[in-house]
Amino acid sequence: MAQGLIEVERKFVPGPGTEKCLQELGGTLEHRVTFRDTYYDTLELSLMRSDHWLRQREGRGWEFKCPGAAGTSGPHTEYLELTSEPAIVARLSELLGAEGLGTGEVAAVLGPLGLQEVASFVTKRSAWKLVFSGTEEEPLLRVDLDTADFGYAVGEVEALVHEEAEVPAALEKILRLSSMLGVPAQEKAPAKLIVYLQRFRPQDYQRLLESNSSRERPQGTKHSDSSLSYSVIS
């Protein structure tokens, strides 16, 4: 596995009292921010159908989420998140069967690789943090409350840990905090991108579901199976 922090998260549907509940639990509002996410793929959705997700986030640059090592067990899936443009270009070239593109900027290879915009939307986010157990030694839990400009709201509870051995404890803390926020244990919340495709590109949405009907569904559609995931940030 690549070295780096492991991001453990759970998506949920926030309610009108979620922020008040966070305050009562000792949470601190870090900031409110608005940004645009733009996702890219081929006409055939070659990336998404193979569980890869290429995004350009306003103010942060390019991010490419790739499936992690095979054989991961438990109520989560593992992803490697690339943020270095040369690394992203190299992985894209490998996946899409292109050679001689070098390891330069992502924008320069979009055309040669047949990549185009498939979704773009603005998100308003309030970002919170809290120490769940009340001890400084415990890792911070972060809660992002997002509302997309097409009317969909979703929350995410997240913890960052250093070792895979810490993942089960982080998952337990996330589930406990989710319960304290009033999130039903079995609630499944889809990612913003998946809801966007479902509403505005239904043919692409259906193609994505059909292409993964014979295996575990991809990161964006994990509400059909599990609301938990974790990623290695490299």
Contacts in CASP RR format, 6 or more apart in sequence:
PFRMAT RR
TARGET T0000
AUTHOR 0000-0000-0000
METHOD contacts of the structure
MODEL  1
MAQGLIEVERKFVPGPGTEKCLQELGGTLEHRVTFRDTYYDTLELSLMRS
DHWLRQREGRGWEFKCPGAAGTSGPHTEYLELTSEPAIVARLSELLGAEG
LGTGEVAAVLGPLGLQEVASFVTKRSAWKLVFSGTEEEPLLRVDLDTADF
GYAVGEVEALVHEEAEVPAALEKILRLSSMLGVPAQEKAPAKLIVYLQRF
RPQDYQRLLESNSSRERPQGTKHSDSSLSYSVIS
1 68 0 8 1.000
1 69 0 8 1.000
1 164 0 8 1.000
1 232 0 8 1.000
2 80 0 8 1.000
2 232 0 8 1.000
2 234 0 8 1.000
3 234 0 8 1.000
4 162 0 8 1.000
4 232 0 8 1.000
4 233 0 8 1.000
4 234 0 8 1.000
5 160 0 8 1.000
5 161 0 8 1.000
5 162 0 8 1.000
5 232 0 8 1.000
5 233 0 8 1.000
6 160 0 8 1.000
6 161 0 8 1.000
6 162 0 8 1.000
6 163 0 8 1.000
6 164 0 8 1.000
6 166 0 8 1.000
6 167 0 8 1.000
6 230 0 8 1.000
6 231 0 8 1.000
6 232 0 8 1.000
6 233 0 8 1.000
7 81 0 8 1.000
7 158 0 8 1.000
7 159 0 8 1.000
7 160 0 8 1.000
7 230 0 8 1.000
7 231 0 8 1.000
7 232 0 8 1.000
7 233 0 8 1.000
8 76 0 8 1.000
8 158 0 8 1.000
8 159 0 8 1.000
8 160 0 8 1.000
8 161 0 8 1.000
8 167 0 8 1.000
8 170 0 8 1.000
8 171 0 8 1.000
8 174 0 8 1.000
8 228 0 8 1.000
8 229 0 8 1.000
8 230 0 8 1.000
9 156 0 8 1.000
9 157 0 8 1.000
9 158 0 8 1.000
9 159 0 8 1.000
9 174 0 8 1.000
9 228 0 8 1.000
9 229 0 8 1.000
9 230 0 8 1.000
9 231 0 8 1.000
10 156 0 8 1.000
10 157 0 8 1.000
10 171 0 8 1.000
10 174 0 8 1.000
10 175 0 8 1.000
10 178 0 8 1.000
10 227 0 8 1.000
10 228 0 8 1.000
10 229 0 8 1.000
11 154 0 8 1.000
11 155 0 8 1.000
11 156 0 8 1.000
11 189 0 8 1.000
11 190 0 8 1.000
11 191 0 8 1.000
11 223 0 8 1.000
11 227 0 8 1.000
12 154 0 8 1.000
12 155 0 8 1.000
12 156 0 8 1.000
12 157 0 8 1.000
12 178 0 8 1.000
12 181 0 8 1.000
12 183 0 8 1.000
12 187 0 8 1.000
12 189 0 8 1.000
12 227 0 8 1.000
13 153 0 8 1.000
13 154 0 8 1.000
13 155 0 8 1.000
13 183 0 8 1.000
13 187 0 8 1.000
13 189 0 8 1.000
14 145 0 8 1.000
14 153 0 8 1.000
14 154 0 8 1.000
14 155 0 8 1.000
15 153 0 8 1.000
18 145 0 8 1.000
18 155 0 8 1.000
18 181 0 8 1.000
19 29 0 8 1.000
19 126 0 8 1.000
19 128 0 8 1.000
19 145 0 8 1.000
21 180 0 8 1.000
21 181 0 8 1.000
21 182 0 8 1.000
22 128 0 8 1.000
22 130 0 8 1.000
22 143 0 8 1.000
22 181 0 8 1.000
25 130 0 8 1.000
25 177 0 8 1.000
25 180 0 8 1.000
26 130 0 8 1.000
27 128 0 8 1.000
27 129 0 8 1.000
27 130 0 8 1.000
28 128 0 8 1.000
28 129 0 8 1.000
28 130 0 8 1.000
29 126 0 8 1.000
29 127 0 8 1.000
29 128 0 8 1.000
30 127 0 8 1.000
30 128 0 8 1.000
30 129 0 8 1.000
31 126 0 8 1.000
31 127 0 8 1.000
32 124 0 8 1.000
32 125 0 8 1.000
32 126 0 8 1.000
32 127 0 8 1.000
33 124 0 8 1.000
33 125 0 8 1.000
33 127 0 8 1.000
34 122 0 8 1.000
34 123 0 8 1.000
34 124 0 8 1.000
34 125 0 8 1.000
35 57 0 8 1.000
35 58 0 8 1.000
35 59 0 8 1.000
35 60 0 8 1.000
35 122 0 8 1.000
35 123 0 8 1.000
35 125 0 8 1.000
36 57 0 8 1.000
36 58 0 8 1.000
36 120 0 8 1.000
36 121 0 8 1.000
36 122 0 8 1.000
36 123 0 8 1.000
37 55 0 8 1.000
37 56 0 8 1.000
37 57 0 8 1.000
37 58 0 8 1.000
37 119 0 8 1.000
37 120 0 8 1.000
37 121 0 8 1.000
37 123 0 8 1.000
37 192 0 8 1.000
37 193 0 8 1.000
38 55 0 8 1.000
38 56 0 8 1.000
38 117 0 8 1.000
38 119 0 8 1.000
38 120 0 8 1.000
39 53 0 8 1.000
39 54 0 8 1.000
39 55 0 8 1.000
39 117 0 8 1.000
39 118 0 8 1.000
39 119 0 8 1.000
39 120 0 8 1.000
39 193 0 8 1.000
40 47 0 8 1.000
40 54 0 8 1.000
40 55 0 8 1.000
40 56 0 8 1.000
40 110 0 8 1.000
40 115 0 8 1.000
40 116 0 8 1.000
40 117 0 8 1.000
40 118 0 8 1.000
41 47 0 8 1.000
41 48 0 8 1.000
41 54 0 8 1.000
41 115 0 8 1.000
41 116 0 8 1.000
41 118 0 8 1.000
42 96 0 8 1.000
42 113 0 8 1.000
42 114 0 8 1.000
42 115 0 8 1.000
42 116 0 8 1.000
43 114 0 8 1.000
43 116 0 8 1.000
45 118 0 8 1.000
45 204 0 8 1.000
45 207 0 8 1.000
45 208 0 8 1.000
45 211 0 8 1.000
46 95 0 8 1.000
46 96 0 8 1.000
47 53 0 8 1.000
47 54 0 8 1.000
47 95 0 8 1.000
47 115 0 8 1.000
48 208 0 8 1.000
48 218 0 8 1.000
49 207 0 8 1.000
49 208 0 8 1.000
49 211 0 8 1.000
49 212 0 8 1.000
49 218 0 8 1.000
50 67 0 8 1.000
50 95 0 8 1.000
51 66 0 8 1.000
51 67 0 8 1.000
51 212 0 8 1.000
51 218 0 8 1.000
51 219 0 8 1.000
52 64 0 8 1.000
52 65 0 8 1.000
52 66 0 8 1.000
52 67 0 8 1.000
52 95 0 8 1.000
53 64 0 8 1.000
53 65 0 8 1.000
53 193 0 8 1.000
53 218 0 8 1.000
53 219 0 8 1.000
53 220 0 8 1.000
54 62 0 8 1.000
54 63 0 8 1.000
54 64 0 8 1.000
54 88 0 8 1.000
54 92 0 8 1.000
54 106 0 8 1.000
54 115 0 8 1.000
55 62 0 8 1.000
55 63 0 8 1.000
55 64 0 8 1.000
55 65 0 8 1.000
56 62 0 8 1.000
56 63 0 8 1.000
56 106 0 8 1.000
57 63 0 8 1.000
61 83 0 8 1.000
62 83 0 8 1.000
62 85 0 8 1.000
62 88 0 8 1.000
62 106 0 8 1.000
63 81 0 8 1.000
63 82 0 8 1.000
63 83 0 8 1.000
64 81 0 8 1.000
64 82 0 8 1.000
64 83 0 8 1.000
64 87 0 8 1.000
64 88 0 8 1.000
64 91 0 8 1.000
64 92 0 8 1.000
65 79 0 8 1.000
65 80 0 8 1.000
65 81 0 8 1.000
65 82 0 8 1.000
65 219 0 8 1.000
65 231 0 8 1.000
66 79 0 8 1.000
66 80 0 8 1.000
66 81 0 8 1.000
66 82 0 8 1.000
66 91 0 8 1.000
67 77 0 8 1.000
67 78 0 8 1.000
67 79 0 8 1.000
67 80 0 8 1.000
67 219 0 8 1.000
68 77 0 8 1.000
68 78 0 8 1.000
68 79 0 8 1.000
68 80 0 8 1.000
68 232 0 8 1.000
69 78 0 8 1.000
72 78 0 8 1.000
75 171 0 8 1.000
75 226 0 8 1.000
75 228 0 8 1.000
76 167 0 8 1.000
76 171 0 8 1.000
76 226 0 8 1.000
76 228 0 8 1.000
76 229 0 8 1.000
76 230 0 8 1.000
77 216 0 8 1.000
77 219 0 8 1.000
77 222 0 8 1.000
77 226 0 8 1.000
77 229 0 8 1.000
77 230 0 8 1.000
78 229 0 8 1.000
78 230 0 8 1.000
78 231 0 8 1.000
78 232 0 8 1.000
79 219 0 8 1.000
79 229 0 8 1.000
79 230 0 8 1.000
79 231 0 8 1.000
79 232 0 8 1.000
80 231 0 8 1.000
80 232 0 8 1.000
80 234 0 8 1.000
81 231 0 8 1.000
81 232 0 8 1.000
81 233 0 8 1.000
81 234 0 8 1.000
82 88 0 8 1.000
82 91 0 8 1.000
82 234 0 8 1.000
83 233 0 8 1.000
83 234 0 8 1.000
84 234 0 8 1.000
85 104 0 8 1.000
85 105 0 8 1.000
85 106 0 8 1.000
86 103 0 8 1.000
86 104 0 8 1.000
87 103 0 8 1.000
87 234 0 8 1.000
88 106 0 8 1.000
89 101 0 8 1.000
89 102 0 8 1.000
89 103 0 8 1.000
89 104 0 8 1.000
89 105 0 8 1.000
89 106 0 8 1.000
89 109 0 8 1.000
90 102 0 8 1.000
90 103 0 8 1.000
92 98 0 8 1.000
92 106 0 8 1.000
92 109 0 8 1.000
92 113 0 8 1.000
92 115 0 8 1.000
93 99 0 8 1.000
93 100 0 8 1.000
93 101 0 8 1.000
93 102 0 8 1.000
93 109 0 8 1.000
93 113 0 8 1.000
96 113 0 8 1.000
96 114 0 8 1.000
98 109 0 8 1.000
98 112 0 8 1.000
98 113 0 8 1.000
101 109 0 8 1.000
101 112 0 8 1.000
101 113 0 8 1.000
109 115 0 8 1.000
110 116 0 8 1.000
118 197 0 8 1.000
118 201 0 8 1.000
118 204 0 8 1.000
119 193 0 8 1.000
119 196 0 8 1.000
119 197 0 8 1.000
119 200 0 8 1.000
119 201 0 8 1.000
121 148 0 8 1.000
121 149 0 8 1.000
121 150 0 8 1.000
121 192 0 8 1.000
121 196 0 8 1.000
122 148 0 8 1.000
122 149 0 8 1.000
123 146 0 8 1.000
123 147 0 8 1.000
123 148 0 8 1.000
123 149 0 8 1.000
123 192 0 8 1.000
124 146 0 8 1.000
124 147 0 8 1.000
124 149 0 8 1.000
125 144 0 8 1.000
125 145 0 8 1.000
125 146 0 8 1.000
125 147 0 8 1.000
126 144 0 8 1.000
126 145 0 8 1.000
127 142 0 8 1.000
127 143 0 8 1.000
127 144 0 8 1.000
127 145 0 8 1.000
128 142 0 8 1.000
128 143 0 8 1.000
128 144 0 8 1.000
128 145 0 8 1.000
129 140 0 8 1.000
129 141 0 8 1.000
129 142 0 8 1.000
129 143 0 8 1.000
130 140 0 8 1.000
130 141 0 8 1.000
130 143 0 8 1.000
130 177 0 8 1.000
131 138 0 8 1.000
131 140 0 8 1.000
131 141 0 8 1.000
132 138 0 8 1.000
132 141 0 8 1.000
132 173 0 8 1.000
132 176 0 8 1.000
132 177 0 8 1.000
133 173 0 8 1.000
138 173 0 8 1.000
139 159 0 8 1.000
139 160 0 8 1.000
139 161 0 8 1.000
139 166 0 8 1.000
139 170 0 8 1.000
140 159 0 8 1.000
140 160 0 8 1.000
141 157 0 8 1.000
141 158 0 8 1.000
141 159 0 8 1.000
141 173 0 8 1.000
141 174 0 8 1.000
141 177 0 8 1.000
142 157 0 8 1.000
142 158 0 8 1.000
142 159 0 8 1.000
142 160 0 8 1.000
143 155 0 8 1.000
143 156 0 8 1.000
143 157 0 8 1.000
143 158 0 8 1.000
143 177 0 8 1.000
143 181 0 8 1.000
144 155 0 8 1.000
144 156 0 8 1.000
144 158 0 8 1.000
145 153 0 8 1.000
145 155 0 8 1.000
146 153 0 8 1.000
146 154 0 8 1.000
146 155 0 8 1.000
146 156 0 8 1.000
146 192 0 8 1.000
147 153 0 8 1.000
148 154 0 8 1.000
148 192 0 8 1.000
148 195 0 8 1.000
148 196 0 8 1.000
150 195 0 8 1.000
150 196 0 8 1.000
150 199 0 8 1.000
150 200 0 8 1.000
152 192 0 8 1.000
152 195 0 8 1.000
152 196 0 8 1.000
154 189 0 8 1.000
154 190 0 8 1.000
154 191 0 8 1.000
154 192 0 8 1.000
154 195 0 8 1.000
155 189 0 8 1.000
157 174 0 8 1.000
157 177 0 8 1.000
157 178 0 8 1.000
157 181 0 8 1.000
158 174 0 8 1.000
159 170 0 8 1.000
159 173 0 8 1.000
159 174 0 8 1.000
160 233 0 8 1.000
161 167 0 8 1.000
161 169 0 8 1.000
161 170 0 8 1.000
167 230 0 8 1.000
170 230 0 8 1.000
171 228 0 8 1.000
171 230 0 8 1.000
174 228 0 8 1.000
175 185 0 8 1.000
179 185 0 8 1.000
187 227 0 8 1.000
188 222 0 8 1.000
188 223 0 8 1.000
188 224 0 8 1.000
188 226 0 8 1.000
188 227 0 8 1.000
189 223 0 8 1.000
189 227 0 8 1.000
190 198 0 8 1.000
190 220 0 8 1.000
190 221 0 8 1.000
190 223 0 8 1.000
191 219 0 8 1.000
191 220 0 8 1.000
191 221 0 8 1.000
191 223 0 8 1.000
193 220 0 8 1.000
194 205 0 8 1.000
194 208 0 8 1.000
194 220 0 8 1.000
194 221 0 8 1.000
194 223 0 8 1.000
197 204 0 8 1.000
197 205 0 8 1.000
197 208 0 8 1.000
198 205 0 8 1.000
208 218 0 8 1.000
208 221 0 8 1.000
209 217 0 8 1.000
209 221 0 8 1.000
212 218 0 8 1.000
212 221 0 8 1.000
216 225 0 8 1.000
217 224 0 8 1.000
217 225 0 8 1.000
219 229 0 8 1.000
222 228 0 8 1.000
222 229 0 8 1.000
END
